[in-house]
Amino acid sequence: GPQRKFDRTEGIIDTVVGYSGSSDPTKYPNPTYRIIKDYAESIRIRFDPTKVTYSNVLSMFFTFHTPSNRGTQYRSAIFCLSQDQRQAAEEMKKTWKDAGKVIAIEDSSDFYRAEEYHQKYLSN
């Protein structure tokens, strides 16, 4: 899966599977796989910008991500931590639009680590 692909990339420090993107994280705190409300399953990626750039991370995401419209939990989104990240994501999105990659660009909200059985799920 996507987590494994990022984990195998030089410059990626670590990845954590979790839940992001709630419209109201204070109303729906501490989501779980069974009680996810309006969160999306997501991957938090920490990387060393001297070895891999944010644009490289975005390019990897767009290259191997297959967009889904199977509801809020599986929506395709990039959660941005800054205006610079949002701008870079919007620019990358334009270059992939013709390939049919429909991805939402959203401001990051709270991130909740998923249950341990979700971590490195396809890495074993």
Secondary structure, 3 states (H helix, E strand, C coil): CHHHHHHCCCCEEEEEEEEECCCCCCCCCCCCCCCCCCCEEEEEEEECCCCCCHHHHHHHHHHHCCCCCCCHHHCCEEEECCHHHHHHHHHHHHHHHHHCCCCEEEECCCCEECCHHHCCCCCC
